[in-house]
């Protein structure tokens, strides 16, 4: 008969050995006790832009686009079923959506998906922009699955959530993916809230 499973954990900087079930219970408690800071504050502290492809790598900042803060706070509303944000061109929309989704992965995880026009675009975005930004952000990367099959191009396992990159034409995949939040270019029905942004900002 196999003995109890033990895992090595860290609490308050102390390395400890504990039963696996107790360790998971402790992680659930820590998720329930969240820092009392806004989504925007968390994003600007924990999410970093990678060196590759960015003139100003390091902690992300939306100070030059203050309208983004209201949009980021939408991710705090766990009761919202539909959110529609209307953007002009070149208005940080991709960075904003990436930041909001990564904040949910770290602090309030649910199954999520990012819907794109086709599979090739989804794979390209996942391998470059998404992966590079997570790699540059230790506060998000630490939640990533450690197993060989936990983190693939189109399906990625985190501590308590799964994130999918999906093609809008793949209706079978969309129907079988239990995502709580989908980021897509066109929303299928009128939304609960509209946050307009100035064109050309």
Order of alpha helices (4+ residues) and beta strands (2+ residues): beta-beta-alpha-alpha-beta-beta-alpha-beta-alpha-beta-alpha-alpha-alpha-beta-beta-alpha-beta-beta
